[in-house]
Amino acid sequence: MVVKNIFESKVIDRIVVFTLFFILFWFIIKYLPADMKLHIDAIVRVNNGQESYSPHFLFFFIVNFLSFFSNNISLMIFVTAVVLALASLGKYLITDRMISDVGLGIQEKYKATVIKMISFALLFCFAIPDVYSFFVLKMMYLGRTPSMVWHNSTIITVFPFAILLFWKQLRIFDNNYEKLFHKDIMIVSLLVIINILIKPSFVFVYIPVTALFILKHFDIRNYKDFLIKIFPIVLGAIVILIQFISIYYNTSESLKVDNNSIAIGTPFEFIRNFIPSWYIPFAFIFSFAFPIIVASLYKEILKYLPFVYSVYLAIFGILVSAFFIEDGSRKFHGNFTWQNIVCAYMVFLSTVLFLVSKHSEKRDFSRKMFIVWGVLLLHFLSGVLYLFKMYFTGSYI
């Protein structure tokens, strides 16, 4: 009854999500090894004049600004936890809105509660552990493709803006929104810039995949429409090129990276540093069990645009991480894998959108529907288990 009351409220659920995530992030920053501490140290070095902001500076600047540009570590930990909790709340609210838009057929009495509970569960979904990974490798994260991570502040912060970009781009694909077309183009362009300035990883895959979808419907007789649609992609490519030059070719001390460069590695070179080659297919299966099972039971999802778009994004993201790697001191930092976390969430979200729309249309209470929602529940429980693992082992791997 308490859980139902929480998710029926239009305010309490937001307070609960923010408070819960603030406590979790504050604890992780304070007591567990995570990238957040490194990011706070980077802000301190900026304030001490030891280095400049990185080209993807937005998260660092926001935390620094809200900390009054001081080097008070306790204050910076508090502010970082607030920023990450707000980003997670934004992720929850956007997810809730997207699912609500397709869940119109659900009985009004249960609609808000069910959708909010699903939106909340998606925040914790994680790759399902198996006997080999959990007891032999003793890892739940490295080598997997979860749809959520808890240790990297920039990917957590970029999440709501990446989801918005995904949502608004789908709206542009939809010809029913021609009246808002130019407004949407400006919004998408702004979201592309914000994504890049926080963490450009998702835009790495957004640009080529979205360009492919737009080119697929290219009509020379309507070239103006094409030029307008392609504008955010061109803008994003230009900004990323500037970032690339700043990081890898700028010779100033503040931006020079320890002999790092981008290289083409052997297939899945980064992943194979943590898991054996034979286990890689299983790692992907347990990471994407929910959408895989839904696609096998409901073939019509393969024609559902949000799912198709998200799958293309995920596939391209995996290919990037499989073949591109950094040389130098950051070779095994996994900086070409972050897009996979965001894309995995998009795949899970679009799968949920399909299931909710299908349930709304036909009130489907079949055994298949119980199976797929059961698998989603398993992903959610895996995410809860992962938090406990982090707590008891003191490691996020």
C-alpha positions in Angstrom: 0.0 0.0 0.0 2.9 2.4 0.8 4.6 1.7 -2.5 1.3 2.2 -4.4 0.7 5.6 -2.6 4.2 6.7 -3.5 3.8 6.0 -7.2 0.3 7.4 -7.3 1.5 10.8 -6.1 2.7 13.4 -8.6 5.2 14.8 -6.0 6.1 12.1 -3.6 7.7 9.8 -6.2 9.9 12.7 -7.3 11.0 13.4 -3.8 11.7 9.7 -3.2 13.7 9.3 -6.4 15.8 12.4 -5.7 16.4 11.5 -2.1 17.3 7.9 -2.8 19.7 8.7 -5.5 21.3 11.5 -3.5 22.0 9.1 -0.6 23.3 6.5 -3.0 25.6 8.9 -4.9 26.8 10.6 -1.7 27.8 7.2 -0.2 29.5 6.0 -3.4 31.5 9.3 -3.7 32.4 9.3 0.0 33.3 5.6 0.6 33.7 3.7 -2.7 36.4 4.0 -5.4 34.7 5.8 -8.3 35.4 8.3 -11.1 33.6 11.0 -9.2 36.6 11.4 -6.8 38.9 11.8 -9.8 36.5 14.4 -11.3 36.4 16.4 -8.1 40.2 16.3 -8.0 40.3 17.6 -11.5 38.1 20.6 -10.5 40.5 21.3 -7.6 43.4 21.4 -10.0 41.5 23.8 -12.2 40.9 26.1 -9.3 44.5 25.9 -8.3 45.6 26.9 -11.9 47.3 23.5 -12.5 45.2 22.7 -15.5 42.3 24.0 -17.6 38.8 22.6 -18.1 38.6 19.6 -20.5 36.8 20.2 -23.8 33.7 18.4 -22.4 33.7 20.7 -19.4 30.0 21.3 -18.5 29.6 18.9 -15.6 32.9 20.1 -14.0 31.9 23.7 -14.4 28.4 23.2 -13.0 29.8 21.5 -9.9 32.5 24.1 -9.5 30.0 27.0 -9.9 27.6 25.5 -7.4 30.5 25.0 -5.0 31.3 28.7 -5.3 34.6 27.9 -7.0 36.0 26.7 -3.7 38.2 23.7 -2.9 36.0 22.6 0.0 35.9 18.9 -0.7 32.9 18.2 1.6 30.9 20.8 -0.3 32.0 19.5 -3.7 30.9 16.0 -2.7 27.5 17.3 -1.6 27.1 19.3 -4.8 28.2 16.4 -7.0 25.6 14.1 -5.3 22.9 16.8 -5.8 23.8 17.2 -9.5 23.8 13.4 -10.1 20.5 12.9 -8.2 18.9 15.7 -10.3 20.2 14.1 -13.5 18.7 10.7 -12.3 15.4 12.4 -11.5 15.4 14.0 -14.9 16.0 10.5 -16.4 13.1 9.1 -14.4 10.7 12.0 -15.4 11.5 11.8 -19.1 11.2 8.0 -19.1 7.8 8.3 -17.3 6.6 10.9 -19.8 7.6 8.8 -22.8 5.9 5.7 -21.5 2.8 7.7 -20.5 2.5 8.9 -24.1 2.1 5.4 -25.4 0.1 4.0 -22.4 -3.1 5.7 -23.1 -5.1 2.5 -23.2 -4.2 1.4 -19.7 -7.1 1.8 -17.2 -6.8 5.3 -15.7 -7.1 3.9 -12.2 -3.8 2.0 -12.6 -2.0 3.9 -15.4 0.1 6.3 -13.3 1.1 3.7 -10.7 2.1 1.1 -13.3 4.1 3.5 -15.5 5.9 5.1 -12.6 6.9 1.7 -11.2 8.2 0.7 -14.6 10.1 4.0 -15.0 11.6 3.5 -11.5 12.6 -0.1 -12.3 14.4 1.0 -15.5 16.7 3.2 -13.4 18.2 0.2 -11.7 18.2 -2.4 -14.6 21.5 -4.1 -14.9 23.1 -7.0 -16.9 21.9 -10.3 -15.4 24.7 -12.1 -13.6 25.5 -15.8 -14.3 27.4 -18.4 -12.4 30.6 -17.9 -14.4 30.7 -14.1 -14.2 29.7 -13.9 -10.6 31.6 -16.7 -9.0 34.6 -17.3 -11.4 35.3 -13.9 -12.8 33.8 -12.2 -9.7 32.6 -9.3 -11.8 29.2 -7.9 -12.7 30.2 -4.8 -14.7 33.4 -5.1 -16.7 32.8 -6.9 -20.0 29.1 -6.4 -19.8 26.8 -3.7 -21.3 24.5 -2.6 -18.5 22.0 0.2 -19.0 23.1 2.0 -15.8 26.4 2.7 -14.1 27.0 4.3 -10.7 30.6 5.3 -10.7 31.0 7.8 -13.6 29.6 11.2 -13.0 29.7 12.5 -16.6 27.8 9.6 -18.1 25.2 9.8 -15.3 24.8 13.6 -15.9 24.4 13.2 -19.7 21.7 10.6 -19.5 18.6 12.8 -19.3 19.9 14.9 -22.2 20.7 11.8 -24.3 17.2 10.4 -23.7 15.7 13.8 -24.7 17.8 13.8 -27.8 16.6 10.3 -28.7 13.0 11.2 -28.0 13.1 14.5 -30.0 14.8 12.9 -32.9 12.1 10.3 -33.1 9.6 13.2 -33.2 11.5 14.6 -36.2 11.3 11.2 -37.9 7.5 11.4 -37.4 5.8 13.4 -40.2 2.9 14.1 -38.0 4.8 16.9 -36.2 5.5 19.1 -39.2 3.9 22.2 -37.4 6.6 22.0 -34.7 9.3 20.9 -37.2 11.6 24.0 -37.0 11.2 24.3 -33.2 12.2 20.6 -32.8 15.2 21.1 -35.0 16.5 23.9 -32.8 15.8 21.8 -29.7 17.6 18.8 -31.1 20.6 21.0 -32.1 20.8 22.4 -28.6 20.6 18.9 -27.1 23.4 17.7 -29.4 25.6 20.6 -28.1 24.7 19.9 -24.4 25.5 16.2 -24.9 28.9 16.9 -26.4 29.8 19.4 -23.7 29.0 16.9 -20.9 30.2 13.7 -22.6 30.2 13.3 -26.4 30.0 9.4 -26.3 26.4 9.1 -27.3 26.7 11.7 -30.1 29.5 9.5 -31.6 26.8 7.0 -32.5 23.9 9.4 -32.8 25.5 11.3 -35.8 26.1 8.3 -38.2 23.0 6.3 -37.3 20.7 9.3 -37.5 22.3 10.4 -40.8 21.6 6.9 -42.1 17.9 7.1 -41.1 17.5 10.5 -42.8 19.3 9.5 -46.0 17.1 6.4 -46.2 14.1 8.8 -46.8 16.0 11.3 -48.9 14.0 12.8 -51.8 15.8 15.1 -54.2 12.5 16.9 -54.8 12.4 17.9 -51.2 16.1 18.7 -50.6 15.3 21.7 -48.3 13.6 19.3 -45.8 16.7 17.1 -46.0 19.1 20.1 -45.3 17.1 21.2 -42.3 16.9 17.6 -40.8 20.7 17.1 -41.3 21.6 20.4 -39.6 21.9 19.1 -36.0 24.1 16.3 -37.3 26.5 18.6 -39.2 26.6 20.9 -36.2 27.4 18.0 -33.9 30.2 16.7 -36.2 31.8 20.1 -36.3 31.8 20.5 -32.5 33.2 16.9 -32.0 35.9 17.6 -34.5 36.9 20.7 -32.5 36.9 18.6 -29.3 39.0 15.9 -31.0 41.6 18.4 -32.1 41.7 20.0 -28.7 42.2 16.7 -26.9 44.7 14.9 -29.2 46.4 17.6 -31.2 46.5 20.7 -28.9 50.1 21.1 -27.6 49.3 23.2 -24.6 50.2 21.6 -21.3 46.6 21.8 -19.9 45.1 19.8 -22.7 48.0 17.5 -23.7 47.2 13.8 -23.0 49.9 11.4 -22.0 50.9 10.2 -25.5 47.3 9.2 -26.1 45.9 8.7 -29.6 43.0 6.9 -31.2 43.9 3.5 -32.8 42.2 0.6 -34.5 42.5 -2.4 -32.1 41.9 -6.1 -32.6 38.2 -7.0 -32.3 36.9 -6.4 -28.7 40.5 -5.8 -27.5 39.2 -3.7 -24.5 36.6 -6.3 -23.4 39.0 -9.2 -23.8 41.3 -7.6 -21.3 38.7 -8.5 -18.7 36.8 -11.5 -19.9 37.8 -14.5 -22.2 36.8 -14.3 -25.9 34.5 -17.3 -25.7 32.4 -15.5 -23.1 31.8 -12.3 -25.1 28.5 -13.5 -26.7 27.2 -14.6 -23.4 28.1 -11.2 -21.9 25.9 -9.5 -24.5 23.1 -12.0 -24.2 22.9 -11.5 -20.4 23.2 -7.7 -20.9 20.3 -7.6 -23.4 18.2 -10.5 -22.3 15.0 -8.4 -22.0 14.9 -7.0 -25.6 16.2 -10.3 -27.0 13.4 -12.3 -25.5 10.8 -9.6 -26.4 12.0 -9.6 -30.1 11.9 -13.4 -30.2 8.3 -13.5 -28.9 6.9 -10.4 -30.6 8.3 -10.2 -34.2 6.4 -7.0 -34.8 8.8 -5.1 -32.6 11.3 -5.3 -35.5 9.1 -2.8 -37.3 8.6 -0.5 -34.3 10.6 2.7 -35.1 11.9 3.5 -31.5 13.1 0.0 -31.1 14.7 -0.2 -34.6 16.4 3.2 -34.0 17.7 2.2 -30.6 19.0 -1.1 -31.8 20.9 0.6 -34.7 22.4 3.0 -32.1 23.4 0.1 -29.9 24.9 -2.0 -32.7 27.0 0.9 -34.0 28.1 1.8 -30.4 29.2 -1.8 -29.9 31.1 -1.8 -33.2 32.9 1.4 -32.1 33.9 -0.1 -28.8 34.9 -3.3 -30.5 37.4 -1.7 -32.9 38.4 1.7 -31.6 40.7 2.0 -28.6 43.1 4.6 -27.2 46.8 4.1 -27.3 48.9 5.3 -24.4 48.2 5.6 -20.7 44.4 5.4 -21.2 44.4 2.3 -23.4 42.2 0.3 -21.0 40.1 3.2 -19.6 37.2 2.2 -21.8 36.5 5.7 -23.2 35.0 4.2 -26.3 32.5 2.1 -24.4 30.5 4.8 -22.6 28.0 5.1 -25.5 27.0 1.5 -25.0 25.6 2.3 -21.5 23.3 5.0 -22.9 22.4 2.9 -26.0 21.5 -0.1 -23.8 19.1 2.1 -21.9 17.5 3.3 -25.1 17.0 -0.3 -26.2 15.4 -1.2 -22.9 13.2 1.9 -22.9 12.0 1.4 -26.5 11.2 -2.2 -25.7 9.1 -1.1 -22.8 7.4 1.5 -25.0 6.5 -1.3 -27.4 5.1 -3.6 -24.7 3.1 -0.8 -23.0 1.6 0.2 -26.4 0.8 -3.4 -27.2 -0.8 -3.9 -23.8 -2.8 -0.7 -24.1 -4.2 -1.8 -27.5 -5.1 -5.4 -26.8 -5.0 -5.7 -23.0 -2.5 -8.5 -23.4 -2.4 -10.7 -20.3 -0.8 -13.7 -22.1 1.9 -16.0 -20.8 4.3 -14.3 -23.2 3.7 -10.9 -21.6 4.2 -12.4 -18.1 7.5 -13.9 -19.3 8.9 -10.6 -20.7 7.9 -8.5 -17.7 9.5 -11.2 -15.6 12.8 -10.9 -17.4 12.7 -7.1 -16.9 12.1 -7.7 -13.2 15.2 -10.0 -13.2 17.2 -7.1 -14.7 15.9 -4.8 -12.0 16.8 -7.3 -9.2 20.3 -7.7 -10.8 20.7 -3.9 -10.5 19.8 -4.1 -6.8 22.2 -7.0 -6.4 24.9 -4.9 -8.1 24.5 -2.2 -5.5 24.9 -4.7 -2.7 28.0 -6.1 -4.4 29.5 -2.6 -4.6 28.8 -2.1 -0.9 30.2 -5.4 0.3 33.2 -5.6 -2.1 34.1 -1.9 -2.3 34.4 -2.2 -6.1 32.3 -1.4 -9.1 33.8 -4.1 -11.4 
